[in-house]
Amino acid sequence: MHLWLAAVMAAGVLTAPAVEPRDSGAPPPSGVARGPSRQADFASAARAYGVPESVLLGVSYLQSRWDANGGRPSTAGGYGPMHLVDAFPADSHAHGHHIGDALGDPRGDDARPMALTLTDLTPAGNSALRLAAPAYRTTLPEAGHLTGLPADRLRTDPSANIHAGAALLASYHKGSGADPADWYDAVAAYAGTDDPAAARAFADEVFSVMREGVTRRTDDGHLVRLAPVPGLLRPASAGHGPPELDPAHRPPEHDPGLEPGADGRPDNGPDSRSGSGDEAGWSAGEDPGAPWASGPEEDPGGGYWTPGHEERAETPRSAAGSKAAEHGKAECPASLHCEWMPAAHQRWGKKGHRDYGNHDRLARERSVDYIVIHDTEGTYQGIPSMVRNPKYVSWHYTIRSRDGHVAQHVRTNDIAWHAGNWDVNTRSIGIEHEGYLAKGGTWYTEAMYRASAKLVKYLAAKYDIPLDRAHILGHDNVPGTTAQTVSGMHDDPGPYWDWAHYFELMGKPFRAAKGGDSVLILPSYNANRPRFTGCEGAGKRCPPHGASTVWLHKSPSHKSPLVLDVGKHGGKPSTHSVYDHAARASAGQRFAVAERRGDWTAIWYLGQKAWFHNPPGRPTAVPAKGTVVTPVSDDVKVYGRAYPERSAYKSAAYQRLAPLQYRIAPGQEYTVGLTVTGSHYSANAFDPSKHVTTTGTTRYHQIQLGHRVMFVMAKDVRFLH
């Protein structure tokens, strides 16, 4: 990431002591004294290189949450608690699990199916998909030079990695004081970007973490604490951005507004390959200097808690006269540095057979019910070329892993093609997060979580979206549109996305409700390490890691088979694959209780009782309150979209109400997330003035049927409470 080292050394700023290399079995030399814990390693490295311990802890927390990640690289090729970047990882350009899924209907709209082919997604088929050379700076070799430690140790030895990161951070510091505030520019430099505003945003977030303090148990079991530094302010003299690079060390420029490079490597953009305006945008929110609300801490048992404080939501300013996105300004809260990287909106194909892409603009104000969380299944490097390809799909925002940088591509009032379900697309905002669901637990960084939480909180305030799991969905919670599409729907961001922490950051932590008559799934993320396979090859067991989900069994026993999902697998059994959500419930999801036996709880799930282990001493769910419905007749149908009845269509083609494979019966109970009147937005023209909205009278309840939400007609169920 950072090749400023030569310039810094030439300026005589290098203050960190060099350390002699050693074999992994040799006693630790001076400056790399391994302590009995991760906390001691940070303390030792801070002393050795003259870095305030709070600064070192804050930088590492934003980069890795202090995790070692088993020596596996991040999406940017970074290793260890200090995210030292080596050569770009060899598999970072492989689209992986989702490439086959790209060849379906990306809009999810029966009225105008859009079939992609592999040639649309490769450089040979579309030159717009060629990648520019990676712009990441490699810091692991520089850190190795400063400490004398070999690259292999810096990748796999957390203690050595922390010491080398401290040496690198010290090399960016231009002063000699121990005051953490004096280290602002060095922290900004550690962000590894040539964009001064992005570097400052990273440093601001590190300083926010330092002010708040945080305690967390790492992926390998170490309890680490960053004590709050109250009153810590960004110095008035800071914020000039990272030092200028010597031209000889500057990485290739990559301007998202220019044509991508032509090195022939395939693109790896978002996993949202299964998805398909009003010109008025929304200006950035106001935040007159108030720090972001206190962050989460974790108790020694692995659960997060938030210190008591009054949190002030960042709300958008009035929309009157505001056209921020139209004028090239991203719609973001003021505390985020966001980039406007517009998606393509143009016709393509021969006359008479023209289609257009890659999103739909509206000529009216849009109502938004959902925010959908995705992961990219590829690196951020492919994003600019993807969003500029009119034959590809689209999404509203992308968030970079290493520093939380946000890019907006589609105005929030316009419809992006990201969810694979046209009904959901018309009522949602899609946000991509750089990462892989099978690896993402190791590299969904705190910087990304915090940036995303700020963005979602801002958008939820703008569109009056409740902050709960019925409205903030994962892509893996979006239903298929018809019985034929259910099995191919996507499964990101997957079980490693830390939903509880995410909602803590938004100031809406999941909590137990006194006298609750349903349950909210809430395992302790770090302590909950269920078995998964498929992370490193089919059938191979995934490395142990915290997860947000619980397995669901046919009976109250770990030996019992997993429950069936007839939509995803037909009559075949569910699996423990990290990509298979057929028998999983996720943190924050609310379910109706079917039965309890000892340490086990059964919920109604896909028309059956599904049992999960929920011992009182270590619960994986808490009581919850909310609306619950039950069918009023046998064989009630379930739908993947809330479309109007046939008689409502006057100016647009009728969209058939197609039930899914699932059925629910009297005696079963399901929680309700929201209620809507059936509608369909027909966008069969490039010109938004020719689009047609059809609204009927049929009312639908969104229910938590399984891992995905689905819809039932209001007339087919009755409220229990």
Secondary structure as the mmCIF struct_conf table of DSSP 4:
data_model
#
loop_
_struct_conf.conf_type_id
_struct_conf.id
_struct_conf.beg_label_comp_id
_struct_conf.beg_label_asym_id
_struct_conf.beg_label_seq_id
_struct_conf.end_label_comp_id
_struct_conf.end_label_asym_id
_struct_conf.end_label_seq_id
HELX_RH_AL_P HELX_RH_AL_P1 LEU A 5 ALA A 10
TURN_TY1_P TURN_TY1_P1 ALA A 11 GLY A 12
BEND BEND1 ALA A 16 ALA A 16
HELX_LH_PP_P HELX_LH_PP_P1 PRO A 17 ALA A 18
TURN_TY1_P TURN_TY1_P2 SER A 24 GLY A 25
BEND BEND2 ALA A 26 ALA A 26
HELX_LH_PP_P HELX_LH_PP_P2 PRO A 27 PRO A 29
TURN_TY1_P TURN_TY1_P3 SER A 30 GLY A 31
BEND BEND3 PRO A 36 SER A 37
HELX_RH_AL_P HELX_RH_AL_P2 ARG A 38 TYR A 49
TURN_TY1_P TURN_TY1_P4 GLY A 50 GLY A 50
HELX_RH_AL_P HELX_RH_AL_P3 GLU A 53 SER A 64
TURN_TY1_P TURN_TY1_P5 ARG A 65 TRP A 66
HELX_RH_3T_P HELX_RH_3T_P1 ASN A 69 GLY A 71
TURN_TY1_P TURN_TY1_P6 THR A 75 ALA A 76
BEND BEND4 GLY A 77 GLY A 77
STRN STRN1 GLY A 78 TYR A 79
TURN_TY1_P TURN_TY1_P7 GLY A 80 HIS A 83
STRN STRN2 LEU A 84 VAL A 85
BEND BEND5 ALA A 87 ALA A 87
HELX_LH_PP_P HELX_LH_PP_P3 PHE A 88 PRO A 89
TURN_TY1_P TURN_TY1_P8 ALA A 90 HIS A 93
HELX_RH_3T_P HELX_RH_3T_P2 GLY A 96 HIS A 98
TURN_TY1_P TURN_TY1_P9 ILE A 99 ILE A 99
HELX_RH_3T_P HELX_RH_3T_P3 GLY A 100 LEU A 103
BEND BEND6 GLY A 104 GLY A 104
BEND BEND7 PRO A 106 ARG A 107
TURN_TY1_P TURN_TY1_P10 ASP A 110 ALA A 111
BEND BEND8 ARG A 112 ARG A 112
HELX_RH_3T_P HELX_RH_3T_P4 LEU A 118 LEU A 121
BEND BEND9 THR A 122 THR A 122
TURN_TY1_P TURN_TY1_P11 PRO A 123 GLY A 125
HELX_RH_3T_P HELX_RH_3T_P5 SER A 127 LEU A 129
HELX_LH_PP_P HELX_LH_PP_P4 ARG A 130 PRO A 134
HELX_RH_AL_P HELX_RH_AL_P4 LEU A 140 THR A 147
TURN_TY1_P TURN_TY1_P12 GLY A 148 GLY A 148
HELX_RH_AL_P HELX_RH_AL_P5 ALA A 151 THR A 156
HELX_RH_AL_P HELX_RH_AL_P6 PRO A 158 SER A 171
TURN_TY1_P TURN_TY1_P13 TYR A 172 TYR A 172
HELX_RH_3T_P HELX_RH_3T_P6 PRO A 180 TRP A 183
HELX_RH_AL_P HELX_RH_AL_P7 TYR A 184 TYR A 190
TURN_TY1_P TURN_TY1_P14 ALA A 191 ALA A 191
BEND BEND10 ASP A 194 ASP A 194
HELX_RH_AL_P HELX_RH_AL_P8 PRO A 196 GLU A 212
STRN STRN3 VAL A 214 ARG A 217
TURN_TY1_P TURN_TY1_P15 ASP A 219 ASP A 220
BEND BEND11 GLY A 221 GLY A 221
STRN STRN4 LEU A 223 LEU A 226
TURN_TY1_P TURN_TY1_P16 PRO A 230 GLY A 231
TURN_TY1_P TURN_TY1_P17 ALA A 236 SER A 237
BEND BEND12 HIS A 240 HIS A 240
BEND BEND13 PRO A 242 PRO A 242
HELX_LH_PP_P HELX_LH_PP_P5 PRO A 243 ASP A 246
HELX_RH_3T_P HELX_RH_3T_P7 PRO A 247 HIS A 249
HELX_LH_PP_P HELX_LH_PP_P6 ARG A 250 GLU A 253
TURN_TY1_P TURN_TY1_P18 PRO A 256 GLY A 257
BEND BEND14 LEU A 258 LEU A 258
HELX_LH_PP_P HELX_LH_PP_P7 GLU A 259 PRO A 260
BEND BEND15 ASP A 263 ASP A 263
HELX_LH_PP_P HELX_LH_PP_P8 ARG A 265 ASP A 267
BEND BEND16 ASP A 271 ASP A 271
TURN_TY1_P TURN_TY1_P19 ARG A 273 SER A 274
BEND BEND17 GLU A 279 GLU A 279
HELX_LH_PP_P HELX_LH_PP_P9 SER A 283 GLU A 286
BEND BEND18 GLY A 289 GLY A 289
HELX_LH_PP_P HELX_LH_PP_P10 ALA A 290 PRO A 296
STRN STRN5 GLU A 297 GLU A 298
TURN_TY1_P TURN_TY1_P20 PRO A 300 GLY A 301
BEND BEND19 GLY A 302 GLY A 302
STRN STRN6 TYR A 304 TRP A 305
HELX_LH_PP_P HELX_LH_PP_P11 ARG A 312 GLU A 314
HELX_LH_PP_P HELX_LH_PP_P12 PRO A 316 SER A 318
TURN_TY1_P TURN_TY1_P21 ALA A 320 GLY A 321
TURN_TY1_P TURN_TY1_P22 ALA A 324 GLY A 328
TURN_TY1_P TURN_TY1_P23 ALA A 334 SER A 335
BEND BEND20 LEU A 336 LEU A 336
STRN STRN7 CYS A 338 TRP A 340
HELX_LH_PP_P HELX_LH_PP_P13 PRO A 342 ALA A 344
STRN STRN8 GLN A 346 TRP A 348
BEND BEND21 GLY A 349 LYS A 350
TURN_TY1_P TURN_TY1_P24 LYS A 351 GLY A 352
BEND BEND22 HIS A 353 HIS A 353
STRN STRN9 ASP A 355 GLY A 357
BEND BEND23 ASN A 358 ASN A 358
STRN STRN10 HIS A 359 ASP A 360
BEND BEND24 ALA A 363 ARG A 364
HELX_LH_PP_P HELX_LH_PP_P14 GLU A 365 SER A 367
STRN STRN11 TYR A 370 ASP A 375
BEND BEND25 GLU A 377 GLU A 377
STRN STRN12 GLY A 378 GLY A 378
HELX_RH_3T_P HELX_RH_3T_P8 TYR A 380 GLY A 382
HELX_RH_AL_P HELX_RH_AL_P9 ILE A 383 VAL A 387
TURN_TY1_P TURN_TY1_P25 ARG A 388 ARG A 388
TURN_TY1_P TURN_TY1_P26 PRO A 390 LYS A 391
BEND BEND26 TYR A 392 TYR A 392
BEND BEND27 HIS A 396 HIS A 396
STRN STRN13 TYR A 397 ILE A 399
TURN_TY1_P TURN_TY1_P27 SER A 401 ASP A 403
STRN STRN14 VAL A 406 GLN A 408
BEND BEND28 VAL A 410 VAL A 410
TURN_TY1_P TURN_TY1_P28 THR A 412 ASN A 413
BEND BEND29 ASP A 414 ASP A 414
STRN STRN15 ILE A 415 ALA A 416
BEND BEND30 ALA A 419 GLY A 420
HELX_RH_AL_P HELX_RH_AL_P10 TRP A 422 THR A 426
TURN_TY1_P TURN_TY1_P29 ARG A 427 ARG A 427
STRN STRN16 SER A 428 HIS A 433
BEND BEND31 GLU A 434 GLU A 434
STRN STRN17 GLY A 435 GLY A 435
TURN_TY1_P TURN_TY1_P30 LEU A 437 LYS A 439
HELX_RH_AL_P HELX_RH_AL_P11 GLY A 440 TRP A 443
HELX_RH_AL_P HELX_RH_AL_P12 GLU A 446 TYR A 463
TURN_TY1_P TURN_TY1_P31 ASP A 464 ASP A 464
BEND BEND32 LEU A 467 ASP A 468
TURN_TY1_P TURN_TY1_P32 ARG A 469 HIS A 471
STRN STRN18 ILE A 472 GLY A 474
HELX_RH_3T_P HELX_RH_3T_P9 HIS A 475 ASN A 477
BEND BEND33 VAL A 478 VAL A 478
HELX_LH_PP_P HELX_LH_PP_P15 PRO A 479 GLY A 480
BEND BEND34 THR A 481 THR A 482
TURN_TY1_P TURN_TY1_P33 ALA A 483 THR A 485
HELX_RH_3T_P HELX_RH_3T_P10 VAL A 486 GLY A 488
BEND BEND35 PRO A 493 PRO A 493
TURN_TY1_P TURN_TY1_P34 PRO A 495 TYR A 496
BEND BEND36 TRP A 497 TRP A 497
HELX_RH_AL_P HELX_RH_AL_P13 TRP A 499 LEU A 505
TURN_TY1_P TURN_TY1_P35 MET A 506 GLY A 507
TURN_TY1_P TURN_TY1_P36 LYS A 514 GLY A 515
BEND BEND37 ASP A 517 ASP A 517
STRN STRN19 SER A 518 ILE A 521
TURN_TY1_P TURN_TY1_P37 TYR A 525 ALA A 527
STRN STRN20 THR A 533 GLY A 534
TURN_TY1_P TURN_TY1_P38 CYS A 535 GLU A 536
STRN STRN21 GLY A 537 ARG A 541
HELX_LH_PP_P HELX_LH_PP_P16 CYS A 542 PRO A 544
BEND BEND38 SER A 548 SER A 548
STRN STRN22 THR A 549 TRP A 551
STRN STRN23 HIS A 553 HIS A 553
BEND BEND39 LYS A 554 SER A 557
TURN_TY1_P TURN_TY1_P39 HIS A 558 LYS A 559
BEND BEND40 SER A 560 SER A 560
HELX_LH_PP_P HELX_LH_PP_P17 PRO A 561 PRO A 561
STRN STRN24 LEU A 562 LEU A 562
HELX_LH_PP_P HELX_LH_PP_P18 VAL A 563 LEU A 564
HELX_RH_AL_P HELX_RH_AL_P14 VAL A 566 HIS A 569
TURN_TY1_P TURN_TY1_P40 GLY A 570 GLY A 571
BEND BEND41 LYS A 572 LYS A 572
HELX_LH_PP_P HELX_LH_PP_P19 PRO A 573 SER A 574
STRN STRN25 SER A 577 SER A 577
TURN_TY1_P TURN_TY1_P41 VAL A 578 TYR A 579
TURN_TY1_P TURN_TY1_P42 ALA A 582 ALA A 583
STRN STRN26 ARG A 584 SER A 586
TURN_TY1_P TURN_TY1_P43 ALA A 587 GLY A 588
STRN STRN27 ARG A 590 ARG A 597
TURN_TY1_P TURN_TY1_P44 GLY A 598 ASP A 599
STRN STRN28 TRP A 600 TYR A 605
TURN_TY1_P TURN_TY1_P45 LEU A 606 GLY A 607
STRN STRN29 GLN A 608 HIS A 613
TURN_TY1_P TURN_TY1_P46 PRO A 616 GLY A 617
BEND BEND42 ARG A 618 ARG A 618
BEND BEND43 THR A 620 THR A 620
STRN STRN30 ALA A 621 ALA A 624
STRN STRN31 VAL A 628 PRO A 631
BEND BEND44 VAL A 632 ASP A 635
STRN STRN32 VAL A 636 TYR A 639
BEND BEND45 GLY A 640 ARG A 641
HELX_LH_PP_P HELX_LH_PP_P20 TYR A 643 GLU A 645
HELX_RH_3T_P HELX_RH_3T_P11 ARG A 646 ALA A 648
BEND BEND46 LYS A 650 ALA A 652
STRN STRN33 PRO A 659 ILE A 664
TURN_TY1_P TURN_TY1_P47 PRO A 666 GLY A 667
STRN STRN34 TYR A 670 SER A 682
BEND BEND47 ALA A 685 ASP A 687
HELX_RH_3T_P HELX_RH_3T_P12 PRO A 688 LYS A 690
STRN STRN35 VAL A 692 GLN A 704
BEND BEND48 GLY A 706 ARG A 708
STRN STRN36 VAL A 709 MET A 713
HELX_RH_3T_P HELX_RH_3T_P13 ALA A 714 ASP A 716
STRN STRN37 VAL A 717 PHE A 719
#
